[in-house]
Amino acid sequence: MAFPIGNTIVGRTAIREAFEQMLTMQSHYELEESLPTLHHGDLAPTSTIPADHSAGRYQVARRQPDGTWLRILHSSGYFARPEGPTAA
């Protein structure tokens, strides 16, 4: 995860702490309308209609060998951000 932009956060504990920090900065987030999720093999792109009327948000998840899904790409607006070494 990249938070703040330019920093890389790895691991569940570090990501949880980053989200806690985000919530101290902004405690309310508007619910956004989800668009249909597409599936193509082990990849699943999805997106939402931004409540703030920005350029859009999307993410791509990849099915893991155990059947769970892991986000590999996320974008809030114009810039896509790979989620770490597995995003290649």
PyMOL Python script that loads the backbone (N, CA, C, O; Angstrom):
from pymol import cmd

cmd.read_pdbstr("""\
ATOM      1  N   MET A   1       0.843  -1.164   0.000  1.00  0.00           N
ATOM      2  CA  MET A   1       0.000   0.000   0.000  1.00  0.00           C
ATOM      3  C   MET A   1       0.896   1.237   0.000  1.00  0.00           C
ATOM      4  O   MET A   1       1.974   1.229   0.594  1.00  0.00           O
ATOM      5  N   ALA A   2       0.448   2.291  -0.663  1.00  0.00           N
ATOM      6  CA  ALA A   2       1.211   3.536  -0.704  1.00  0.00           C
ATOM      7  C   ALA A   2       0.472   4.598   0.097  1.00  0.00           C
ATOM      8  O   ALA A   2      -0.543   5.126  -0.356  1.00  0.00           O
ATOM      9  N   PHE A   3       0.974   4.910   1.277  1.00  0.00           N
ATOM     10  CA  PHE A   3       0.387   5.961   2.112  1.00  0.00           C
ATOM     11  C   PHE A   3       1.433   6.452   3.090  1.00  0.00           C
ATOM     12  O   PHE A   3       2.084   5.651   3.760  1.00  0.00           O
ATOM     13  N   PRO A   4       1.599   7.759   3.176  1.00  0.00           N
ATOM     14  CA  PRO A   4       1.158   8.722   2.172  1.00  0.00           C
ATOM     15  C   PRO A   4       1.861   8.437   0.862  1.00  0.00           C
ATOM     16  O   PRO A   4       2.808   7.651   0.815  1.00  0.00           O
ATOM     17  N   ILE A   5       1.394   9.082  -0.215  1.00  0.00           N
ATOM     18  CA  ILE A   5       1.950   8.832  -1.539  1.00  0.00           C
ATOM     19  C   ILE A   5       3.469   8.978  -1.478  1.00  0.00           C
ATOM     20  O   ILE A   5       3.996   9.948  -0.933  1.00  0.00           O
ATOM     21  N   GLY A   6       4.148   8.004  -2.042  1.00  0.00           N
ATOM     22  CA  GLY A   6       5.604   8.002  -2.029  1.00  0.00           C
ATOM     23  C   GLY A   6       6.177   7.030  -1.023  1.00  0.00           C
ATOM     24  O   GLY A   6       7.344   6.651  -1.130  1.00  0.00           O
ATOM     25  N   ASN A   7       5.388   6.617  -0.049  1.00  0.00           N
ATOM     26  CA  ASN A   7       5.811   5.626   0.934  1.00  0.00           C
ATOM     27  C   ASN A   7       5.220   4.278   0.571  1.00  0.00           C
ATOM     28  O   ASN A   7       4.142   4.207  -0.018  1.00  0.00           O
ATOM     29  N   THR A   8       5.915   3.219   0.915  1.00  0.00           N
ATOM     30  CA  THR A   8       5.405   1.869   0.700  1.00  0.00           C
ATOM     31  C   THR A   8       5.187   1.206   2.052  1.00  0.00           C
ATOM     32  O   THR A   8       6.080   1.194   2.899  1.00  0.00           O
ATOM     33  N   ILE A   9       4.009   0.662   2.245  1.00  0.00           N
ATOM     34  CA  ILE A   9       3.670  -0.013   3.495  1.00  0.00           C
ATOM     35  C   ILE A   9       3.411  -1.473   3.168  1.00  0.00           C
ATOM     36  O   ILE A   9       2.642  -1.783   2.258  1.00  0.00           O
ATOM     37  N   VAL A  10       4.049  -2.366   3.903  1.00  0.00           N
ATOM     38  CA  VAL A  10       3.942  -3.799   3.650  1.00  0.00           C
ATOM     39  C   VAL A  10       3.585  -4.507   4.948  1.00  0.00           C
ATOM     40  O   VAL A  10       4.102  -4.163   6.011  1.00  0.00           O
ATOM     41  N   GLY A  11       2.707  -5.491   4.863  1.00  0.00           N
ATOM     42  CA  GLY A  11       2.352  -6.304   6.016  1.00  0.00           C
ATOM     43  C   GLY A  11       1.053  -5.861   6.658  1.00  0.00           C
ATOM     44  O   GLY A  11       0.719  -4.677   6.665  1.00  0.00           O
ATOM     45  N   ARG A  12       0.325  -6.829   7.197  1.00  0.00           N
ATOM     46  CA  ARG A  12      -0.988  -6.560   7.791  1.00  0.00           C
ATOM     47  C   ARG A  12      -0.938  -5.538   8.918  1.00  0.00           C
ATOM     48  O   ARG A  12      -1.769  -4.631   8.969  1.00  0.00           O
ATOM     49  N   THR A  13       0.015  -5.673   9.809  1.00  0.00           N
ATOM     50  CA  THR A  13       0.093  -4.746  10.946  1.00  0.00           C
ATOM     51  C   THR A  13       0.365  -3.328  10.467  1.00  0.00           C
ATOM     52  O   THR A  13      -0.290  -2.387  10.915  1.00  0.00           O
ATOM     53  N   ALA A  14       1.313  -3.167   9.571  1.00  0.00           N
ATOM     54  CA  ALA A  14       1.647  -1.833   9.060  1.00  0.00           C
ATOM     55  C   ALA A  14       0.477  -1.225   8.280  1.00  0.00           C
ATOM     56  O   ALA A  14       0.216  -0.026   8.382  1.00  0.00           O
ATOM     57  N   ILE A  15      -0.224  -2.051   7.504  1.00  0.00           N
ATOM     58  CA  ILE A  15      -1.379  -1.558   6.749  1.00  0.00           C
ATOM     59  C   ILE A  15      -2.499  -1.162   7.703  1.00  0.00           C
ATOM     60  O   ILE A  15      -3.137  -0.127   7.506  1.00  0.00           O
ATOM     61  N   ARG A  16      -2.746  -1.959   8.720  1.00  0.00           N
ATOM     62  CA  ARG A  16      -3.772  -1.609   9.721  1.00  0.00           C
ATOM     63  C   ARG A  16      -3.429  -0.278  10.398  1.00  0.00           C
ATOM     64  O   ARG A  16      -4.309   0.563  10.585  1.00  0.00           O
ATOM     65  N   GLU A  17      -2.176  -0.082  10.763  1.00  0.00           N
ATOM     66  CA  GLU A  17      -1.763   1.183  11.384  1.00  0.00           C
ATOM     67  C   GLU A  17      -1.943   2.356  10.423  1.00  0.00           C
ATOM     68  O   GLU A  17      -2.319   3.448  10.848  1.00  0.00           O
ATOM     69  N   ALA A  18      -1.680   2.143   9.132  1.00  0.00           N
ATOM     70  CA  ALA A  18      -1.866   3.202   8.144  1.00  0.00           C
ATOM     71  C   ALA A  18      -3.339   3.581   8.035  1.00  0.00           C
ATOM     72  O   ALA A  18      -3.674   4.763   7.952  1.00  0.00           O
ATOM     73  N   PHE A  19      -4.224   2.577   8.036  1.00  0.00           N
ATOM     74  CA  PHE A  19      -5.658   2.876   7.985  1.00  0.00           C
ATOM     75  C   PHE A  19      -6.106   3.608   9.242  1.00  0.00           C
ATOM     76  O   PHE A  19      -6.940   4.510   9.163  1.00  0.00           O
ATOM     77  N   GLU A  20      -5.577   3.242  10.385  1.00  0.00           N
ATOM     78  CA  GLU A  20      -5.904   3.969  11.624  1.00  0.00           C
ATOM     79  C   GLU A  20      -5.473   5.426  11.503  1.00  0.00           C
ATOM     80  O   GLU A  20      -6.200   6.324  11.927  1.00  0.00           O
ATOM     81  N   GLN A  21      -4.305   5.663  10.930  1.00  0.00           N
ATOM     82  CA  GLN A  21      -3.826   7.030  10.720  1.00  0.00           C
ATOM     83  C   GLN A  21      -4.738   7.777   9.751  1.00  0.00           C
ATOM     84  O   GLN A  21      -5.054   8.945   9.975  1.00  0.00           O
ATOM     85  N   MET A  22      -5.167   7.110   8.668  1.00  0.00           N
ATOM     86  CA  MET A  22      -6.085   7.737   7.709  1.00  0.00           C
ATOM     87  C   MET A  22      -7.383   8.159   8.391  1.00  0.00           C
ATOM     88  O   MET A  22      -7.910   9.240   8.125  1.00  0.00           O
ATOM     89  N   LEU A  23      -7.891   7.306   9.265  1.00  0.00           N
ATOM     90  CA  LEU A  23      -9.159   7.611   9.941  1.00  0.00           C
ATOM     91  C   LEU A  23      -9.034   8.774  10.906  1.00  0.00           C
ATOM     92  O   LEU A  23     -10.029   9.444  11.180  1.00  0.00           O
ATOM     93  N   THR A  24      -7.841   9.036  11.432  1.00  0.00           N
ATOM     94  CA  THR A  24      -7.674  10.218  12.278  1.00  0.00           C
ATOM     95  C   THR A  24      -7.697  11.488  11.435  1.00  0.00           C
ATOM     96  O   THR A  24      -8.055  12.558  11.926  1.00  0.00           O
ATOM     97  N   MET A  25      -7.314  11.366  10.158  1.00  0.00           N
ATOM     98  CA  MET A  25      -7.292  12.518   9.269  1.00  0.00           C
ATOM     99  C   MET A  25      -8.676  12.789   8.668  1.00  0.00           C
ATOM    100  O   MET A  25      -9.042  13.944   8.451  1.00  0.00           O
ATOM    101  N   GLN A  26      -9.438  11.733   8.402  1.00  0.00           N
ATOM    102  CA  GLN A  26     -10.774  11.868   7.819  1.00  0.00           C
ATOM    103  C   GLN A  26     -11.590  10.684   8.308  1.00  0.00           C
ATOM    104  O   GLN A  26     -11.304   9.542   7.950  1.00  0.00           O
ATOM    105  N   SER A  27     -12.595  10.943   9.116  1.00  0.00           N
ATOM    106  CA  SER A  27     -13.349   9.856   9.728  1.00  0.00           C
ATOM    107  C   SER A  27     -14.619   9.495   8.972  1.00  0.00           C
ATOM    108  O   SER A  27     -15.288   8.528   9.334  1.00  0.00           O
ATOM    109  N   HIS A  28     -14.972  10.248   7.926  1.00  0.00           N
ATOM    110  CA  HIS A  28     -16.187   9.950   7.163  1.00  0.00           C
ATOM    111  C   HIS A  28     -15.857   9.839   5.681  1.00  0.00           C
ATOM    112  O   HIS A  28     -15.225  10.721   5.100  1.00  0.00           O
ATOM    113  N   TYR A  29     -16.289   8.761   5.096  1.00  0.00           N
ATOM    114  CA  TYR A  29     -16.114   8.546   3.666  1.00  0.00           C
ATOM    115  C   TYR A  29     -17.481   8.284   3.055  1.00  0.00           C
ATOM    116  O   TYR A  29     -18.264   7.499   3.590  1.00  0.00           O
ATOM    117  N   GLU A  30     -17.771   8.940   1.934  1.00  0.00           N
ATOM    118  CA  GLU A  30     -19.046   8.749   1.256  1.00  0.00           C
ATOM    119  C   GLU A  30     -19.114   7.354   0.635  1.00  0.00           C
ATOM    120  O   GLU A  30     -18.133   6.862   0.077  1.00  0.00           O
ATOM    121  N   LEU A  31     -20.277   6.732   0.739  1.00  0.00           N
ATOM    122  CA  LEU A  31     -20.512   5.459   0.082  1.00  0.00           C
ATOM    123  C   LEU A  31     -20.561   5.703  -1.419  1.00  0.00           C
ATOM    124  O   LEU A  31     -21.242   6.618  -1.882  1.00  0.00           O
ATOM    125  N   GLU A  32     -19.852   4.899  -2.166  1.00  0.00           N
ATOM    126  CA  GLU A  32     -19.802   5.072  -3.613  1.00  0.00           C
ATOM    127  C   GLU A  32     -20.489   3.894  -4.300  1.00  0.00           C
ATOM    128  O   GLU A  32     -20.407   2.753  -3.846  1.00  0.00           O
ATOM    129  N   GLU A  33     -21.166   4.199  -5.404  1.00  0.00           N
ATOM    130  CA  GLU A  33     -21.872   3.173  -6.155  1.00  0.00           C
ATOM    131  C   GLU A  33     -20.870   2.264  -6.860  1.00  0.00           C
ATOM    132  O   GLU A  33     -20.013   2.737  -7.607  1.00  0.00           O
ATOM    133  N   SER A  34     -20.981   0.964  -6.622  1.00  0.00           N
ATOM    134  CA  SER A  34     -20.110  -0.011  -7.281  1.00  0.00           C
ATOM    135  C   SER A  34     -20.654  -0.361  -8.643  1.00  0.00           C
ATOM    136  O   SER A  34     -21.858  -0.549  -8.815  1.00  0.00           O
ATOM    137  N   LEU A  35     -19.772  -0.447  -9.601  1.00  0.00           N
ATOM    138  CA  LEU A  35     -20.129  -0.942 -10.923  1.00  0.00           C
ATOM    139  C   LEU A  35     -19.907  -2.451 -10.945  1.00  0.00           C
ATOM    140  O   LEU A  35     -19.192  -2.971 -10.088  1.00  0.00           O
ATOM    141  N   PRO A  36     -20.496  -3.166 -11.897  1.00  0.00           N
ATOM    142  CA  PRO A  36     -20.341  -4.628 -11.917  1.00  0.00           C
ATOM    143  C   PRO A  36     -18.868  -5.047 -11.971  1.00  0.00           C
ATOM    144  O   PRO A  36     -18.060  -4.435 -12.670  1.00  0.00           O
ATOM    145  N   THR A  37     -18.543  -6.081 -11.234  1.00  0.00           N
ATOM    146  CA  THR A  37     -17.197  -6.654 -11.266  1.00  0.00           C
ATOM    147  C   THR A  37     -17.108  -7.622 -12.425  1.00  0.00           C
ATOM    148  O   THR A  37     -17.997  -8.451 -12.619  1.00  0.00           O
ATOM    149  N   LEU A  38     -16.053  -7.522 -13.186  1.00  0.00           N
ATOM    150  CA  LEU A  38     -15.816  -8.441 -14.294  1.00  0.00           C
ATOM    151  C   LEU A  38     -14.857  -9.522 -13.821  1.00  0.00           C
ATOM    152  O   LEU A  38     -14.004  -9.268 -12.971  1.00  0.00           O
ATOM    153  N   HIS A  39     -14.989 -10.707 -14.359  1.00  0.00           N
ATOM    154  CA  HIS A  39     -14.060 -11.797 -14.046  1.00  0.00           C
ATOM    155  C   HIS A  39     -13.477 -12.317 -15.343  1.00  0.00           C
ATOM    156  O   HIS A  39     -14.204 -12.563 -16.305  1.00  0.00           O
ATOM    157  N   HIS A  40     -12.174 -12.482 -15.369  1.00  0.00           N
ATOM    158  CA  HIS A  40     -11.486 -13.075 -16.512  1.00  0.00           C
ATOM    159  C   HIS A  40     -10.424 -13.995 -15.940  1.00  0.00           C
ATOM    160  O   HIS A  40      -9.338 -13.547 -15.570  1.00  0.00           O
ATOM    161  N   GLY A  41     -10.732 -15.260 -15.868  1.00  0.00           N
ATOM    162  CA  GLY A  41      -9.815 -16.204 -15.245  1.00  0.00           C
ATOM    163  C   GLY A  41      -9.607 -15.841 -13.781  1.00  0.00           C
ATOM    164  O   GLY A  41     -10.563 -15.760 -13.010  1.00  0.00           O
ATOM    165  N   ASP A  42      -8.360 -15.625 -13.406  1.00  0.00           N
ATOM    166  CA  ASP A  42      -8.027 -15.298 -12.022  1.00  0.00           C
ATOM    167  C   ASP A  42      -7.909 -13.799 -11.781  1.00  0.00           C
ATOM    168  O   ASP A  42      -7.422 -13.385 -10.729  1.00  0.00           O
ATOM    169  N   LEU A  43      -8.344 -12.977 -12.734  1.00  0.00           N
ATOM    170  CA  LEU A  43      -8.320 -11.524 -12.555  1.00  0.00           C
ATOM    171  C   LEU A  43      -9.741 -10.985 -12.492  1.00  0.00           C
ATOM    172  O   LEU A  43     -10.639 -11.489 -13.166  1.00  0.00           O
ATOM    173  N   ALA A  44      -9.936  -9.946 -11.669  1.00  0.00           N
ATOM    174  CA  ALA A  44     -11.253  -9.347 -11.513  1.00  0.00           C
ATOM    175  C   ALA A  44     -11.122  -7.837 -11.359  1.00  0.00           C
ATOM    176  O   ALA A  44     -10.838  -7.358 -10.261  1.00  0.00           O
ATOM    177  N   PRO A  45     -11.324  -7.063 -12.450  1.00  0.00           N
ATOM    178  CA  PRO A  45     -11.338  -5.609 -12.317  1.00  0.00           C
ATOM    179  C   PRO A  45     -12.713  -5.137 -11.844  1.00  0.00           C
ATOM    180  O   PRO A  45     -13.740  -5.706 -12.213  1.00  0.00           O
ATOM    181  N   THR A  46     -12.713  -4.100 -11.032  1.00  0.00           N
ATOM    182  CA  THR A  46     -13.955  -3.503 -10.548  1.00  0.00           C
ATOM    183  C   THR A  46     -13.746  -2.008 -10.408  1.00  0.00           C
ATOM    184  O   THR A  46     -12.609  -1.536 -10.408  1.00  0.00           O
ATOM    185  N   SER A  47     -14.835  -1.257 -10.288  1.00  0.00           N
ATOM    186  CA  SER A  47     -14.710   0.188 -10.137  1.00  0.00           C
ATOM    187  C   SER A  47     -15.930   0.748  -9.428  1.00  0.00           C
ATOM    188  O   SER A  47     -16.935   0.061  -9.246  1.00  0.00           O
ATOM    189  N   THR A  48     -15.821   2.011  -9.030  1.00  0.00           N
ATOM    190  CA  THR A  48     -16.933   2.711  -8.403  1.00  0.00           C
ATOM    191  C   THR A  48     -17.111   4.062  -9.069  1.00  0.00           C
ATOM    192  O   THR A  48     -16.193   4.593  -9.694  1.00  0.00           O
ATOM    193  N   ILE A  49     -18.311   4.609  -8.922  1.00  0.00           N
ATOM    194  CA  ILE A  49     -18.583   5.963  -9.376  1.00  0.00           C
ATOM    195  C   ILE A  49     -18.236   6.880  -8.207  1.00  0.00           C
ATOM    196  O   ILE A  49     -18.899   6.814  -7.172  1.00  0.00           O
ATOM    197  N   PRO A  50     -17.224   7.727  -8.338  1.00  0.00           N
ATOM    198  CA  PRO A  50     -16.755   8.530  -7.214  1.00  0.00           C
ATOM    199  C   PRO A  50     -17.806   9.517  -6.697  1.00  0.00           C
ATOM    200  O   PRO A  50     -18.418  10.249  -7.475  1.00  0.00           O
ATOM    201  N   ALA A  51     -18.005   9.529  -5.391  1.00  0.00           N
ATOM    202  CA  ALA A  51     -18.926  10.472  -4.760  1.00  0.00           C
ATOM    203  C   ALA A  51     -18.422  11.905  -4.889  1.00  0.00           C
ATOM    204  O   ALA A  51     -19.212  12.849  -4.868  1.00  0.00           O
ATOM    205  N   ASP A  52     -17.096  12.069  -5.025  1.00  0.00           N
ATOM    206  CA  ASP A  52     -16.532  13.423  -5.115  1.00  0.00           C
ATOM    207  C   ASP A  52     -16.386  13.901  -6.564  1.00  0.00           C
ATOM    208  O   ASP A  52     -15.778  14.942  -6.814  1.00  0.00           O
ATOM    209  N   HIS A  53     -16.944  13.142  -7.522  1.00  0.00           N
ATOM    210  CA  HIS A  53     -16.934  13.505  -8.940  1.00  0.00           C
ATOM    211  C   HIS A  53     -15.520  13.603  -9.519  1.00  0.00           C
ATOM    212  O   HIS A  53     -15.294  14.331 -10.485  1.00  0.00           O
ATOM    213  N   SER A  54     -14.571  12.870  -8.929  1.00  0.00           N
ATOM    214  CA  SER A  54     -13.197  12.858  -9.455  1.00  0.00           C
ATOM    215  C   SER A  54     -13.131  11.939 -10.672  1.00  0.00           C
ATOM    216  O   SER A  54     -14.161  11.485 -11.172  1.00  0.00           O
ATOM    217  N   ALA A  55     -11.943  11.674 -11.135  1.00  0.00           N
ATOM    218  CA  ALA A  55     -11.740  10.924 -12.372  1.00  0.00           C
ATOM    219  C   ALA A  55     -12.177   9.468 -12.289  1.00  0.00           C
ATOM    220  O   ALA A  55     -12.341   8.834 -13.331  1.00  0.00           O
ATOM    221  N   GLY A  56     -12.368   8.926 -11.130  1.00  0.00           N
ATOM    222  CA  GLY A  56     -12.800   7.539 -10.998  1.00  0.00           C
ATOM    223  C   GLY A  56     -11.861   6.717 -10.152  1.00  0.00           C
ATOM    224  O   GLY A  56     -10.718   7.099  -9.902  1.00  0.00           O
ATOM    225  N   ARG A  57     -12.368   5.580  -9.718  1.00  0.00           N
ATOM    226  CA  ARG A  57     -11.577   4.662  -8.899  1.00  0.00           C
ATOM    227  C   ARG A  57     -11.773   3.247  -9.441  1.00  0.00           C
ATOM    228  O   ARG A  57     -12.881   2.849  -9.799  1.00  0.00           O
ATOM    229  N   TYR A  58     -10.695   2.514  -9.492  1.00  0.00           N
ATOM    230  CA  TYR A  58     -10.813   1.124  -9.899  1.00  0.00           C
ATOM    231  C   TYR A  58      -9.741   0.310  -9.194  1.00  0.00           C
ATOM    232  O   TYR A  58      -8.765   0.847  -8.671  1.00  0.00           O
ATOM    233  N   GLN A  59      -9.945  -0.978  -9.195  1.00  0.00           N
ATOM    234  CA  GLN A  59      -8.943  -1.886  -8.668  1.00  0.00           C
ATOM    235  C   GLN A  59      -9.015  -3.200  -9.432  1.00  0.00           C
ATOM    236  O   GLN A  59     -10.025  -3.524 -10.056  1.00  0.00           O
ATOM    237  N   VAL A  60      -7.926  -3.941  -9.367  1.00  0.00           N
ATOM    238  CA  VAL A  60      -7.853  -5.259  -9.977  1.00  0.00           C
ATOM    239  C   VAL A  60      -7.420  -6.227  -8.884  1.00  0.00           C
ATOM    240  O   VAL A  60      -6.451  -5.985  -8.165  1.00  0.00           O
ATOM    241  N   ALA A  61      -8.152  -7.321  -8.775  1.00  0.00           N
ATOM    242  CA  ALA A  61      -7.808  -8.361  -7.801  1.00  0.00           C
ATOM    243  C   ALA A  61      -7.412  -9.630  -8.555  1.00  0.00           C
ATOM    244  O   ALA A  61      -7.867  -9.877  -9.671  1.00  0.00           O
ATOM    245  N   ARG A  62      -6.554 -10.425  -7.918  1.00  0.00           N
ATOM    246  CA  ARG A  62      -6.134 -11.699  -8.496  1.00  0.00           C
ATOM    247  C   ARG A  62      -6.475 -12.813  -7.508  1.00  0.00           C
ATOM    248  O   ARG A  62      -6.187 -12.714  -6.315  1.00  0.00           O
ATOM    249  N   ARG A  63      -7.098 -13.883  -8.031  1.00  0.00           N
ATOM    250  CA  ARG A  63      -7.425 -15.034  -7.189  1.00  0.00           C
ATOM    251  C   ARG A  63      -6.137 -15.756  -6.812  1.00  0.00           C
ATOM    252  O   ARG A  63      -5.307 -16.054  -7.670  1.00  0.00           O
ATOM    253  N   GLN A  64      -5.980 -16.030  -5.532  1.00  0.00           N
ATOM    254  CA  GLN A  64      -4.805 -16.716  -5.017  1.00  0.00           C
ATOM    255  C   GLN A  64      -5.025 -18.231  -5.066  1.00  0.00           C
ATOM    256  O   GLN A  64      -6.164 -18.675  -5.215  1.00  0.00           O
ATOM    257  N   PRO A  65      -3.972 -19.027  -4.945  1.00  0.00           N
ATOM    258  CA  PRO A  65      -4.127 -20.487  -4.997  1.00  0.00           C
ATOM    259  C   PRO A  65      -5.123 -21.037  -3.974  1.00  0.00           C
ATOM    260  O   PRO A  65      -5.736 -22.078  -4.211  1.00  0.00           O
ATOM    261  N   ASP A  66      -5.292 -20.346  -2.831  1.00  0.00           N
ATOM    262  CA  ASP A  66      -6.234 -20.838  -1.813  1.00  0.00           C
ATOM    263  C   ASP A  66      -7.673 -20.367  -2.062  1.00  0.00           C
ATOM    264  O   ASP A  66      -8.560 -20.638  -1.253  1.00  0.00           O
ATOM    265  N   GLY A  67      -7.911 -19.651  -3.198  1.00  0.00           N
ATOM    266  CA  GLY A  67      -9.256 -19.207  -3.539  1.00  0.00           C
ATOM    267  C   GLY A  67      -9.602 -17.804  -3.069  1.00  0.00           C
ATOM    268  O   GLY A  67     -10.627 -17.259  -3.476  1.00  0.00           O
ATOM    269  N   THR A  68      -8.774 -17.209  -2.223  1.00  0.00           N
ATOM    270  CA  THR A  68      -9.032 -15.838  -1.780  1.00  0.00           C
ATOM    271  C   THR A  68      -8.592 -14.866  -2.872  1.00  0.00           C
ATOM    272  O   THR A  68      -7.905 -15.250  -3.817  1.00  0.00           O
ATOM    273  N   TRP A  69      -8.996 -13.601  -2.731  1.00  0.00           N
ATOM    274  CA  TRP A  69      -8.651 -12.573  -3.709  1.00  0.00           C
ATOM    275  C   TRP A  69      -7.716 -11.562  -3.068  1.00  0.00           C
ATOM    276  O   TRP A  69      -7.900 -11.191  -1.909  1.00  0.00           O
ATOM    277  N   LEU A  70      -6.717 -11.118  -3.812  1.00  0.00           N
ATOM    278  CA  LEU A  70      -5.746 -10.148  -3.342  1.00  0.00           C
ATOM    279  C   LEU A  70      -5.700  -8.994  -4.339  1.00  0.00           C
ATOM    280  O   LEU A  70      -5.525  -9.209  -5.538  1.00  0.00           O
ATOM    281  N   ARG A  71      -5.858  -7.771  -3.839  1.00  0.00           N
ATOM    282  CA  ARG A  71      -5.801  -6.607  -4.714  1.00  0.00           C
ATOM    283  C   ARG A  71      -4.368  -6.418  -5.207  1.00  0.00           C
ATOM    284  O   ARG A  71      -3.422  -6.419  -4.420  1.00  0.00           O
ATOM    285  N   ILE A  72      -4.224  -6.256  -6.531  1.00  0.00           N
ATOM    286  CA  ILE A  72      -2.883  -6.083  -7.099  1.00  0.00           C
ATOM    287  C   ILE A  72      -2.699  -4.718  -7.739  1.00  0.00           C
ATOM    288  O   ILE A  72      -1.565  -4.325  -8.016  1.00  0.00           O
ATOM    289  N   LEU A  73      -3.787  -3.977  -7.985  1.00  0.00           N
ATOM    290  CA  LEU A  73      -3.689  -2.655  -8.572  1.00  0.00           C
ATOM    291  C   LEU A  73      -4.856  -1.825  -8.078  1.00  0.00           C
ATOM    292  O   LEU A  73      -5.986  -2.306  -8.000  1.00  0.00           O
ATOM    293  N   HIS A  74      -4.573  -0.570  -7.742  1.00  0.00           N
ATOM    294  CA  HIS A  74      -5.618   0.323  -7.229  1.00  0.00           C
ATOM    295  C   HIS A  74      -5.369   1.711  -7.787  1.00  0.00           C
ATOM    296  O   HIS A  74      -4.225   2.152  -7.890  1.00  0.00           O
ATOM    297  N   SER A  75      -6.434   2.391  -8.142  1.00  0.00           N
ATOM    298  CA  SER A  75      -6.312   3.761  -8.610  1.00  0.00           C
ATOM    299  C   SER A  75      -7.391   4.617  -7.982  1.00  0.00           C
ATOM    300  O   SER A  75      -8.562   4.239  -7.958  1.00  0.00           O
ATOM    301  N   SER A  76      -6.997   5.761  -7.479  1.00  0.00           N
ATOM    302  CA  SER A  76      -7.931   6.777  -6.991  1.00  0.00           C
ATOM    303  C   SER A  76      -7.719   8.000  -7.855  1.00  0.00           C
ATOM    304  O   SER A  76      -6.885   8.848  -7.540  1.00  0.00           O
ATOM    305  N   GLY A  77      -8.443   8.097  -8.908  1.00  0.00           N
ATOM    306  CA  GLY A  77      -8.264   9.224  -9.818  1.00  0.00           C
ATOM    307  C   GLY A  77      -7.466   8.816 -11.028  1.00  0.00           C
ATOM    308  O   GLY A  77      -7.768   7.804 -11.660  1.00  0.00           O
ATOM    309  N   TYR A  78      -6.449   9.587 -11.362  1.00  0.00           N
ATOM    310  CA  TYR A  78      -5.729   9.400 -12.615  1.00  0.00           C
ATOM    311  C   TYR A  78      -4.586   8.390 -12.554  1.00  0.00           C
ATOM    312  O   TYR A  78      -4.177   7.881 -13.597  1.00  0.00           O
ATOM    313  N   PHE A  79      -4.061   8.085 -11.377  1.00  0.00           N
ATOM    314  CA  PHE A  79      -2.824   7.321 -11.302  1.00  0.00           C
ATOM    315  C   PHE A  79      -3.060   5.929 -10.750  1.00  0.00           C
ATOM    316  O   PHE A  79      -3.648   5.773  -9.680  1.00  0.00           O
ATOM    317  N   ALA A  80      -2.611   4.931 -11.462  1.00  0.00           N
ATOM    318  CA  ALA A  80      -2.670   3.540 -10.991  1.00  0.00           C
ATOM    319  C   ALA A  80      -1.483   3.274 -10.095  1.00  0.00           C
ATOM    320  O   ALA A  80      -0.378   3.745 -10.362  1.00  0.00           O
ATOM    321  N   ARG A  81      -1.706   2.520  -9.031  1.00  0.00           N
ATOM    322  CA  ARG A  81      -0.635   2.211  -8.089  1.00  0.00           C
ATOM    323  C   ARG A  81      -0.542   0.705  -7.881  1.00  0.00           C
ATOM    324  O   ARG A  81      -1.440   0.122  -7.272  1.00  0.00           O
ATOM    325  N   PRO A  82       0.516   0.054  -8.367  1.00  0.00           N
ATOM    326  CA  PRO A  82       0.689  -1.377  -8.083  1.00  0.00           C
ATOM    327  C   PRO A  82       0.794  -1.592  -6.576  1.00  0.00           C
ATOM    328  O   PRO A  82       1.307  -0.737  -5.856  1.00  0.00           O
ATOM    329  N   GLU A  83       0.315  -2.717  -6.113  1.00  0.00           N
ATOM    330  CA  GLU A  83       0.262  -3.010  -4.686  1.00  0.00           C
ATOM    331  C   GLU A  83       1.445  -3.831  -4.204  1.00  0.00           C
ATOM    332  O   GLU A  83       1.298  -4.579  -3.238  1.00  0.00           O
ATOM    333  N   GLY A  84       2.579  -3.732  -4.812  1.00  0.00           N
ATOM    334  CA  GLY A  84       3.757  -4.426  -4.296  1.00  0.00           C
ATOM    335  C   GLY A  84       4.335  -5.364  -5.322  1.00  0.00           C
ATOM    336  O   GLY A  84       3.958  -5.312  -6.493  1.00  0.00           O
ATOM    337  N   PRO A  85       5.255  -6.231  -4.898  1.00  0.00           N
ATOM    338  CA  PRO A  85       6.018  -7.062  -5.832  1.00  0.00           C
ATOM    339  C   PRO A  85       5.178  -8.039  -6.634  1.00  0.00           C
ATOM    340  O   PRO A  85       5.610  -8.452  -7.710  1.00  0.00           O
ATOM    341  N   THR A  86       3.983  -8.435  -6.158  1.00  0.00           N
ATOM    342  CA  THR A  86       3.166  -9.387  -6.893  1.00  0.00           C
ATOM    343  C   THR A  86       2.386  -8.728  -8.017  1.00  0.00           C
ATOM    344  O   THR A  86       1.679  -9.414  -8.756  1.00  0.00           O
ATOM    345  N   ALA A  87       2.498  -7.394  -8.165  1.00  0.00           N
ATOM    346  CA  ALA A  87       1.695  -6.677  -9.158  1.00  0.00           C
ATOM    347  C   ALA A  87       2.276  -6.730 -10.562  1.00  0.00           C
ATOM    348  O   ALA A  87       1.631  -6.264 -11.501  1.00  0.00           O
ATOM    349  N   ALA A  88       3.456  -7.274 -10.734  1.00  0.00           N
ATOM    350  CA  ALA A  88       4.106  -7.282 -12.056  1.00  0.00           C
ATOM    351  C   ALA A  88       3.382  -8.150 -13.047  1.00  0.00           C
ATOM    352  O   ALA A  88       3.806  -8.258 -14.198  1.00  0.00           O
TER     353      ALA A  88
END
""", "prot")
cmd.dss("prot")
cmd.show_as("cartoon", "prot")
cmd.util.cbc("prot")
cmd.orient("prot")
